Amino acid sequence: MIPLLQEIQAHYGYLDEKVMRKASSSLGIPLSDLYGVATFYSQFSLEKTGLYIVRVCHGTACHVNGARDITEAIREKLGIEEDETTGDGRFTLKTVACLGACSLSPAMIINDTVYGRLTKKKVTQIITRLMEENNKKILKK
Ligand code: FES
């Protein structure tokens, strides 16, 4: 079920209820099983999210090494709180438990890319770069 849910999320940006129901009936998988998996793993979202999902680790190692400051820097840069999406629909900010990259703490993951040994300056540069890359993509269209 995980690859199926990943595909749905990759296509729609989140696990849309209508699509979940259709997948359930088409594949004969109980809807409750799909939601059971979807709610167990933090990689899945049941709500519409931004193009970039920023997940800042607040596990023990990251917490000790400044995860709160990292989250604060991102909140200031994007002007949103945790679990919110920017008005332009580009960024969603989430905090999560251990990413499994403790040796890189403090760490975050944006979509599929892990960033480690973060500082407030570094995280601001990363977000700025993503904004600029996205602006270039929009201008090309
Ligand atoms: S505690 Fe942050 S990656 Fe493990």
Backbone and ligand atoms as CSV (ligand in chain L), in Angstrom:
chain,resi,resn,atom,element,x,y,z
A,1,MET,N,N,0.815,-1.213,0.000
A,1,MET,CA,C,0.000,0.000,0.000
A,1,MET,C,C,0.846,1.260,0.000
A,2,ILE,N,N,2.045,1.176,0.572
A,2,ILE,CA,C,2.884,2.385,0.674
A,2,ILE,C,C,3.216,2.960,-0.710
A,3,PRO,N,N,3.684,2.142,-1.659
A,3,PRO,CA,C,3.958,2.716,-2.995
A,3,PRO,C,C,2.718,3.331,-3.638
A,4,LEU,N,N,1.562,2.705,-3.433
A,4,LEU,CA,C,0.312,3.247,-3.975
A,4,LEU,C,C,0.042,4.630,-3.381
A,5,LEU,N,N,0.142,4.734,-2.068
A,5,LEU,CA,C,-0.112,6.023,-1.412
A,5,LEU,C,C,0.928,7.062,-1.826
A,6,GLN,N,N,2.167,6.618,-2.000
A,6,GLN,CA,C,3.209,7.548,-2.444
A,6,GLN,C,C,2.885,8.091,-3.835
A,7,GLU,N,N,2.386,7.215,-4.701
A,7,GLU,CA,C,2.039,7.660,-6.051
A,7,GLU,C,C,0.881,8.645,-6.041
A,8,ILE,N,N,-0.114,8.352,-5.228
A,8,ILE,CA,C,-1.262,9.270,-5.133
A,8,ILE,C,C,-0.776,10.627,-4.630
A,9,GLN,N,N,0.053,10.587,-3.594
A,9,GLN,CA,C,0.526,11.845,-3.015
A,9,GLN,C,C,1.429,12.607,-3.991
A,10,ALA,N,N,2.259,11.871,-4.727
A,10,ALA,CA,C,3.150,12.529,-5.687
A,10,ALA,C,C,2.329,13.218,-6.786
A,11,HIS,N,N,1.220,12.591,-7.166
A,11,HIS,CA,C,0.402,13.151,-8.242
A,11,HIS,C,C,-0.464,14.326,-7.778
A,12,TYR,N,N,-1.101,14.180,-6.619
A,12,TYR,CA,C,-2.053,15.200,-6.159
A,12,TYR,C,C,-1.470,16.155,-5.115
A,13,GLY,N,N,-0.323,15.800,-4.571
A,13,GLY,CA,C,0.283,16.636,-3.537
A,13,GLY,C,C,-0.181,16.271,-2.142
A,14,TYR,N,N,-1.179,15.446,-2.054
A,14,TYR,CA,C,-1.695,14.948,-0.765
A,14,TYR,C,C,-2.631,13.782,-1.057
A,15,LEU,N,N,-3.147,13.159,0.004
A,15,LEU,CA,C,-4.021,12.010,-0.190
A,15,LEU,C,C,-5.478,12.486,-0.199
A,16,ASP,N,N,-5.911,12.828,-1.371
A,16,ASP,CA,C,-7.271,13.327,-1.557
A,16,ASP,C,C,-8.290,12.234,-1.212
A,17,GLU,N,N,-9.321,12.601,-0.464
A,17,GLU,CA,C,-10.297,11.614,-0.011
A,17,GLU,C,C,-10.994,10.898,-1.168
A,18,LYS,N,N,-11.367,11.658,-2.191
A,18,LYS,CA,C,-12.057,11.038,-3.336
A,18,LYS,C,C,-11.161,9.995,-4.013
A,19,VAL,N,N,-9.886,10.318,-4.143
A,19,VAL,CA,C,-8.948,9.391,-4.789
A,19,VAL,C,C,-8.729,8.169,-3.900
A,20,MET,N,N,-8.676,8.398,-2.610
A,20,MET,CA,C,-8.507,7.270,-1.672
A,20,MET,C,C,-9.701,6.317,-1.792
A,21,ARG,N,N,-10.894,6.874,-1.871
A,21,ARG,CA,C,-12.107,6.034,-1.992
A,21,ARG,C,C,-12.097,5.256,-3.317
A,22,LYS,N,N,-11.679,5.942,-4.369
A,22,LYS,CA,C,-11.634,5.291,-5.686
A,22,LYS,C,C,-10.595,4.166,-5.679
A,23,ALA,N,N,-9.432,4.416,-5.092
A,23,ALA,CA,C,-8.390,3.386,-5.018
A,23,ALA,C,C,-8.887,2.200,-4.201
A,24,SER,N,N,-9.583,2.493,-3.125
A,24,SER,CA,C,-10.109,1.436,-2.262
A,24,SER,C,C,-11.061,0.532,-3.032
A,25,SER,N,N,-12.025,1.134,-3.741
A,25,SER,CA,C,-13.008,0.308,-4.455
A,25,SER,C,C,-12.400,-0.370,-5.683
A,26,SER,N,N,-11.516,0.329,-6.383
A,26,SER,CA,C,-10.904,-0.260,-7.581
A,26,SER,C,C,-10.005,-1.443,-7.253
A,27,LEU,N,N,-9.268,-1.327,-6.173
A,27,LEU,CA,C,-8.283,-2.360,-5.839
A,27,LEU,C,C,-8.772,-3.352,-4.787
A,28,GLY,N,N,-9.969,-3.102,-4.239
A,28,GLY,CA,C,-10.507,-4.021,-3.234
A,28,GLY,C,C,-9.762,-3.962,-1.913
A,29,ILE,N,N,-9.195,-2.814,-1.613
A,29,ILE,CA,C,-8.494,-2.625,-0.335
A,29,ILE,C,C,-9.422,-1.825,0.571
A,30,PRO,N,N,-9.713,-2.329,1.765
A,30,PRO,CA,C,-10.591,-1.556,2.654
A,30,PRO,C,C,-10.051,-0.137,2.877
A,31,LEU,N,N,-10.952,0.830,2.810
A,31,LEU,CA,C,-10.566,2.230,2.988
A,31,LEU,C,C,-9.879,2.432,4.338
A,32,SER,N,N,-10.352,1.707,5.343
A,32,SER,CA,C,-9.761,1.850,6.685
A,32,SER,C,C,-8.299,1.397,6.691
A,33,ASP,N,N,-7.961,0.403,5.848
A,33,ASP,CA,C,-6.560,-0.044,5.756
A,33,ASP,C,C,-5.696,1.041,5.121
A,34,LEU,N,N,-6.232,1.659,4.064
A,34,LEU,CA,C,-5.474,2.740,3.410
A,34,LEU,C,C,-5.234,3.884,4.386
A,35,TYR,N,N,-6.277,4.272,5.107
A,35,TYR,CA,C,-6.118,5.370,6.071
A,35,TYR,C,C,-5.227,4.958,7.240
A,36,GLY,N,N,-5.267,3.680,7.582
A,36,GLY,CA,C,-4.394,3.190,8.662
A,36,GLY,C,C,-2.928,3.397,8.327
A,37,VAL,N,N,-2.576,3.062,7.088
A,37,VAL,CA,C,-1.187,3.257,6.641
A,37,VAL,C,C,-0.887,4.751,6.497
A,38,ALA,N,N,-1.838,5.471,5.894
A,38,ALA,CA,C,-1.625,6.910,5.627
A,38,ALA,C,C,-1.406,7.705,6.906
A,39,THR,N,N,-2.080,7.334,7.960
A,39,THR,CA,C,-1.946,8.092,9.207
A,39,THR,C,C,-0.789,7.599,10.068
A,40,PHE,N,N,-0.270,6.421,9.757
A,40,PHE,CA,C,0.857,5.894,10.548
A,40,PHE,C,C,2.169,6.569,10.166
A,41,TYR,N,N,2.369,6.800,8.879
A,41,TYR,CA,C,3.647,7.354,8.400
A,41,TYR,C,C,3.558,8.863,8.211
A,42,SER,N,N,4.560,9.563,8.756
A,42,SER,CA,C,4.536,11.030,8.685
A,42,SER,C,C,4.767,11.551,7.273
A,43,GLN,N,N,5.217,10.682,6.360
A,43,GLN,CA,C,5.461,11.146,4.990
A,43,GLN,C,C,4.161,11.454,4.251
A,44,PHE,N,N,3.045,10.951,4.782
A,44,PHE,CA,C,1.770,11.159,4.084
A,44,PHE,C,C,0.988,12.322,4.687
A,45,SER,N,N,0.285,13.023,3.804
A,45,SER,CA,C,-0.538,14.141,4.255
A,45,SER,C,C,-1.959,13.976,3.747
A,46,LEU,N,N,-2.909,14.184,4.636
A,46,LEU,CA,C,-4.320,14.097,4.251
A,46,LEU,C,C,-4.866,15.462,3.855
A,47,GLU,N,N,-4.028,16.475,3.986
A,47,GLU,CA,C,-4.446,17.833,3.617
A,47,GLU,C,C,-3.567,18.328,2.481
A,48,LYS,N,N,-4.121,19.232,1.709
A,48,LYS,CA,C,-3.377,19.818,0.606
A,48,LYS,C,C,-2.160,20.541,1.178
A,49,THR,N,N,-1.010,20.264,0.598
A,49,THR,CA,C,0.228,20.865,1.102
A,49,THR,C,C,0.889,21.693,0.010
A,50,GLY,N,N,1.950,22.392,0.410
A,50,GLY,CA,C,2.688,23.195,-0.539
A,50,GLY,C,C,3.516,22.338,-1.475
A,51,LEU,N,N,4.052,22.978,-2.484
A,51,LEU,CA,C,4.935,22.314,-3.441
A,51,LEU,C,C,6.155,21.735,-2.717
A,52,TYR,N,N,6.661,22.501,-1.751
A,52,TYR,CA,C,7.778,22.042,-0.929
A,52,TYR,C,C,7.263,21.792,0.487
A,53,ILE,N,N,7.461,20.575,0.981
A,53,ILE,CA,C,7.079,20.273,2.353
A,53,ILE,C,C,8.354,20.253,3.186
A,54,VAL,N,N,8.462,21.233,4.065
A,54,VAL,CA,C,9.642,21.375,4.912
A,54,VAL,C,C,9.346,20.676,6.242
A,55,ARG,N,N,10.094,19.610,6.499
A,55,ARG,CA,C,9.904,18.876,7.752
A,55,ARG,C,C,11.152,19.046,8.602
A,56,VAL,N,N,11.018,19.787,9.694
A,56,VAL,CA,C,12.151,20.030,10.578
A,56,VAL,C,C,12.114,18.995,11.694
A,57,CYS,N,N,13.240,18.330,11.875
A,57,CYS,CA,C,13.311,17.294,12.907
A,57,CYS,C,C,13.391,17.928,14.294
A,58,HIS,N,N,12.555,17.440,15.176
A,58,HIS,CA,C,12.601,17.859,16.574
A,58,HIS,C,C,12.863,16.649,17.468
A,59,GLY,N,N,13.543,15.647,16.929
A,59,GLY,CA,C,13.965,14.505,17.731
A,59,GLY,C,C,15.013,14.962,18.744
A,60,THR,N,N,15.421,14.074,19.592
A,60,THR,CA,C,16.306,14.457,20.705
A,60,THR,C,C,17.600,15.114,20.243
A,61,ALA,N,N,18.317,14.480,19.320
A,61,ALA,CA,C,19.608,15.028,18.883
A,61,ALA,C,C,19.423,16.395,18.227
A,62,CYS,N,N,18.411,16.520,17.403
A,62,CYS,CA,C,18.165,17.798,16.726
A,62,CYS,C,C,17.682,18.853,17.717
A,63,HIS,N,N,16.872,18.443,18.649
A,63,HIS,CA,C,16.388,19.379,19.671
A,63,HIS,C,C,17.565,19.954,20.456
A,64,VAL,N,N,18.467,19.075,20.870
A,64,VAL,CA,C,19.642,19.505,21.641
A,64,VAL,C,C,20.527,20.438,20.813
A,65,ASN,N,N,20.571,20.205,19.511
A,65,ASN,CA,C,21.458,20.994,18.644
A,65,ASN,C,C,20.772,22.169,17.940
A,66,GLY,N,N,19.609,22.558,18.434
A,66,GLY,CA,C,19.036,23.824,17.955
A,66,GLY,C,C,17.864,23.747,17.005
A,67,ALA,N,N,17.103,22.667,17.011
A,67,ALA,CA,C,15.950,22.541,16.104
A,67,ALA,C,C,14.957,23.687,16.272
A,68,ARG,N,N,14.820,24.160,17.503
A,68,ARG,CA,C,13.865,25.253,17.741
A,68,ARG,C,C,14.281,26.516,16.984
A,69,ASP,N,N,15.576,26.826,17.015
A,69,ASP,CA,C,16.067,28.001,16.285
A,69,ASP,C,C,15.874,27.835,14.780
A,70,ILE,N,N,16.087,26.609,14.298
A,70,ILE,CA,C,15.924,26.339,12.872
A,70,ILE,C,C,14.466,26.555,12.468
A,71,THR,N,N,13.565,26.024,13.252
A,71,THR,CA,C,12.135,26.191,12.961
A,71,THR,C,C,11.757,27.667,13.001
A,72,GLU,N,N,12.287,28.380,13.987
A,72,GLU,CA,C,11.985,29.810,14.105
A,72,GLU,C,C,12.469,30.582,12.865
A,73,ALA,N,N,13.672,30.244,12.393
A,73,ALA,CA,C,14.218,30.917,11.206
A,73,ALA,C,C,13.328,30.669,9.986
A,74,ILE,N,N,12.814,29.455,9.855
A,74,ILE,CA,C,11.947,29.126,8.717
A,74,ILE,C,C,10.605,29.849,8.862
A,75,ARG,N,N,10.081,29.874,10.074
A,75,ARG,CA,C,8.816,30.586,10.307
A,75,ARG,C,C,8.947,32.056,9.937
A,76,GLU,N,N,10.060,32.651,10.330
A,76,GLU,CA,C,10.291,34.068,10.005
A,76,GLU,C,C,10.430,34.266,8.494
A,77,LYS,N,N,11.185,33.381,7.855
A,77,LYS,CA,C,11.423,33.506,6.415
A,77,LYS,C,C,10.126,33.353,5.612
A,78,LEU,N,N,9.308,32.386,5.997
A,78,LEU,CA,C,8.103,32.083,5.229
A,78,LEU,C,C,6.852,32.809,5.729
A,79,GLY,N,N,6.903,33.304,6.949
A,79,GLY,CA,C,5.741,33.995,7.500
A,79,GLY,C,C,4.590,33.062,7.821
A,80,ILE,N,N,4.904,31.835,8.179
A,80,ILE,CA,C,3.860,30.872,8.552
A,80,ILE,C,C,4.238,30.173,9.843
A,81,GLU,N,N,3.255,29.548,10.453
A,81,GLU,CA,C,3.470,28.734,11.652
A,81,GLU,C,C,3.547,27.261,11.240
A,82,GLU,N,N,3.851,26.420,12.192
A,82,GLU,CA,C,3.902,24.980,11.924
A,82,GLU,C,C,2.531,24.503,11.433
A,83,ASP,N,N,2.555,23.549,10.535
A,83,ASP,CA,C,1.356,22.958,9.931
A,83,ASP,C,C,0.587,23.941,9.048
A,84,GLU,N,N,1.236,25.015,8.662
A,84,GLU,CA,C,0.596,25.957,7.749
A,84,GLU,C,C,1.314,25.928,6.401
A,85,THR,N,N,0.598,26.445,5.385
A,85,THR,CA,C,1.148,26.548,4.032
A,85,THR,C,C,1.157,28.016,3.627
A,86,THR,N,N,2.202,28.425,2.945
A,86,THR,CA,C,2.282,29.825,2.509
A,86,THR,C,C,1.115,30.153,1.571
A,87,GLY,N,N,0.752,31.413,1.537
A,87,GLY,CA,C,-0.385,31.853,0.725
A,87,GLY,C,C,-0.227,31.542,-0.749
A,88,ASP,N,N,1.027,31.475,-1.220
A,88,ASP,CA,C,1.251,31.163,-2.638
A,88,ASP,C,C,1.262,29.659,-2.906
A,89,GLY,N,N,1.048,28.874,-1.846
A,89,GLY,CA,C,0.970,27.422,-2.011
A,89,GLY,C,C,2.309,26.750,-2.263
A,90,ARG,N,N,3.391,27.448,-1.975
A,90,ARG,CA,C,4.696,26.844,-2.282
A,90,ARG,C,C,5.309,26.052,-1.131
A,91,PHE,N,N,5.138,26.522,0.111
A,91,PHE,CA,C,5.815,25.874,1.236
A,91,PHE,C,C,4.844,25.494,2.351
A,92,THR,N,N,5.036,24.288,2.865
A,92,THR,CA,C,4.325,23.836,4.064
A,92,THR,C,C,5.389,23.521,5.106
A,93,LEU,N,N,5.154,23.962,6.334
A,93,LEU,CA,C,6.114,23.728,7.412
A,93,LEU,C,C,5.555,22.712,8.411
A,94,LYS,N,N,6.362,21.693,8.670
A,94,LYS,CA,C,5.965,20.684,9.642
A,94,LYS,C,C,7.140,20.372,10.550
A,95,THR,N,N,6.849,19.923,11.750
A,95,THR,CA,C,7.911,19.401,12.609
A,95,THR,C,C,7.653,17.906,12.773
A,96,VAL,N,N,8.733,17.148,12.804
A,96,VAL,CA,C,8.601,15.692,12.867
A,96,VAL,C,C,9.584,15.122,13.884
A,97,ALA,N,N,9.396,13.863,14.202
A,97,ALA,CA,C,10.333,13.166,15.085
A,97,ALA,C,C,11.543,12.755,14.253
A,98,CYS,N,N,12.421,12.013,14.823
A,98,CYS,CA,C,13.712,11.663,14.216
A,98,CYS,C,C,13.607,11.252,12.746
A,99,LEU,N,N,14.457,11.867,11.932
A,99,LEU,CA,C,14.514,11.548,10.506
A,99,LEU,C,C,15.492,10.416,10.226
A,100,GLY,N,N,16.200,9.981,11.247
A,100,GLY,CA,C,17.219,8.957,11.054
A,100,GLY,C,C,18.527,9.532,10.551
A,101,ALA,N,N,18.716,10.812,10.749
A,101,ALA,CA,C,19.948,11.473,10.303
A,101,ALA,C,C,20.571,12.229,11.486
A,102,CYS,N,N,20.560,11.580,12.634
A,102,CYS,CA,C,20.979,12.245,13.879
A,102,CYS,C,C,22.406,12.775,13.814
A,103,SER,N,N,23.293,12.086,13.082
A,103,SER,CA,C,24.679,12.552,13.005
A,103,SER,C,C,24.778,13.869,12.250
A,104,LEU,N,N,23.707,14.239,11.558
A,104,LEU,CA,C,23.677,15.506,10.815
A,104,LEU,C,C,22.883,16.578,11.558
A,105,SER,N,N,22.503,16.303,12.778
A,105,SER,CA,C,21.619,17.221,13.498
A,105,SER,C,C,22.252,18.599,13.700
A,106,PRO,N,N,21.427,19.636,13.690
A,106,PRO,CA,C,19.993,19.596,13.421
A,106,PRO,C,C,19.718,19.405,11.925
A,107,ALA,N,N,18.663,18.651,11.648
A,107,ALA,CA,C,18.390,18.265,10.269
A,107,ALA,C,C,16.940,18.556,9.883
A,108,MET,N,N,16.732,18.637,8.586
A,108,MET,CA,C,15.373,18.763,8.054
A,108,MET,C,C,15.337,18.040,6.715
A,109,ILE,N,N,14.142,17.783,6.251
A,109,ILE,CA,C,13.983,17.183,4.932
A,109,ILE,C,C,12.969,18.026,4.172
A,110,ILE,N,N,13.312,18.367,2.956
A,110,ILE,CA,C,12.377,19.100,2.101
A,110,ILE,C,C,12.071,18.188,0.928
A,111,ASN,N,N,10.839,17.777,0.841
A,111,ASN,CA,C,10.403,16.737,-0.092
A,111,ASN,C,C,11.298,15.505,0.118
A,112,ASP,N,N,12.203,15.177,-0.798
A,112,ASP,CA,C,13.024,13.971,-0.617
A,112,ASP,C,C,14.472,14.284,-0.258
A,113,THR,N,N,14.808,15.531,-0.056
A,113,THR,CA,C,16.203,15.898,0.175
A,113,THR,C,C,16.450,16.218,1.648
A,114,VAL,N,N,17.463,15.552,2.205
A,114,VAL,CA,C,17.818,15.783,3.609
A,114,VAL,C,C,18.891,16.865,3.676
A,115,TYR,N,N,18.712,17.805,4.592
A,115,TYR,CA,C,19.689,18.864,4.837
A,115,TYR,C,C,20.129,18.741,6.288
A,116,GLY,N,N,21.440,18.770,6.504
A,116,GLY,CA,C,21.941,18.595,7.863
A,116,GLY,C,C,22.896,19.664,8.300
A,117,ARG,N,N,23.287,19.555,9.576
A,117,ARG,CA,C,24.177,20.532,10.218
A,117,ARG,C,C,23.685,21.951,9.940
A,118,LEU,N,N,22.405,22.126,10.157
A,118,LEU,CA,C,21.776,23.398,9.824
A,118,LEU,C,C,22.127,24.492,10.816
A,119,THR,N,N,22.148,25.695,10.283
A,119,THR,CA,C,22.231,26.901,11.098
A,119,THR,C,C,21.087,27.791,10.611
A,120,LYS,N,N,20.804,28.838,11.357
A,120,LYS,CA,C,19.738,29.743,10.923
A,120,LYS,C,C,20.086,30.337,9.553
A,121,LYS,N,N,21.355,30.702,9.382
A,121,LYS,CA,C,21.784,31.292,8.116
A,121,LYS,C,C,21.646,30.279,6.966
A,122,LYS,N,N,22.105,29.053,7.218
A,122,LYS,CA,C,22.077,28.019,6.177
A,122,LYS,C,C,20.635,27.702,5.749
A,123,VAL,N,N,19.750,27.600,6.729
A,123,VAL,CA,C,18.367,27.234,6.407
A,123,VAL,C,C,17.681,28.370,5.637
A,124,THR,N,N,18.010,29.599,5.973
A,124,THR,CA,C,17.447,30.737,5.252
A,124,THR,C,C,17.947,30.732,3.806
A,125,GLN,N,N,19.222,30.404,3.607
A,125,GLN,CA,C,19.778,30.327,2.251
A,125,GLN,C,C,19.109,29.219,1.439
A,126,ILE,N,N,18.858,28.091,2.082
A,126,ILE,CA,C,18.218,26.963,1.383
A,126,ILE,C,C,16.814,27.359,0.921
A,127,ILE,N,N,16.057,27.970,1.805
A,127,ILE,CA,C,14.686,28.378,1.455
A,127,ILE,C,C,14.721,29.430,0.339
A,128,THR,N,N,15.643,30.376,0.452
A,128,THR,CA,C,15.764,31.427,-0.571
A,128,THR,C,C,16.095,30.808,-1.924
A,129,ARG,N,N,17.015,29.842,-1.930
A,129,ARG,CA,C,17.396,29.189,-3.186
A,129,ARG,C,C,16.193,28.472,-3.813
A,130,LEU,N,N,15.415,27.774,-2.988
A,130,LEU,CA,C,14.239,27.070,-3.509
A,130,LEU,C,C,13.219,28.059,-4.075
A,131,MET,N,N,13.072,29.194,-3.407
A,131,MET,CA,C,12.149,30.227,-3.910
A,131,MET,C,C,12.615,30.728,-5.274
A,132,GLU,N,N,13.919,30.967,-5.397
A,132,GLU,CA,C,14.462,31.463,-6.654
A,132,GLU,C,C,14.331,30.424,-7.770
A,133,GLU,N,N,14.621,29.168,-7.446
A,133,GLU,CA,C,14.477,28.091,-8.444
A,133,GLU,C,C,13.032,27.989,-8.911
A,134,ASN,N,N,12.097,28.099,-7.973
A,134,ASN,CA,C,10.692,28.007,-8.314
A,134,ASN,C,C,10.253,29.200,-9.156
A,135,ASN,N,N,10.779,30.378,-8.826
A,135,ASN,CA,C,10.458,31.575,-9.629
A,135,ASN,C,C,10.931,31.389,-11.066
A,136,LYS,N,N,12.134,30.819,-11.241
A,136,LYS,CA,C,12.669,30.600,-12.595
A,136,LYS,C,C,11.780,29.626,-13.371
A,137,LYS,N,N,11.318,28.570,-12.695
A,137,LYS,CA,C,10.439,27.596,-13.357
A,137,LYS,C,C,9.149,28.264,-13.809
A,138,ILE,N,N,8.617,29.136,-12.960
A,138,ILE,CA,C,7.358,29.816,-13.296
A,138,ILE,C,C,7.571,30.732,-14.496
A,139,LEU,N,N,8.714,31.435,-14.519
A,139,LEU,CA,C,8.994,32.362,-15.614
A,139,LEU,C,C,9.175,31.621,-16.943
A,140,LYS,N,N,9.698,30.390,-16.893
A,140,LYS,CA,C,9.919,29.607,-18.121
A,140,LYS,C,C,8.597,29.160,-18.745
A,141,LYS,N,N,7.564,29.021,-17.912
A,141,LYS,CA,C,6.282,28.509,-18.431
A,141,LYS,C,C,5.553,29.542,-19.265
L,1,FES,S1,S,16.943,13.419,16.071
L,1,FES,FE1,FE,16.891,14.566,14.251
L,1,FES,S2,S,17.536,13.161,12.757
L,1,FES,FE2,FE,17.493,12.013,14.580
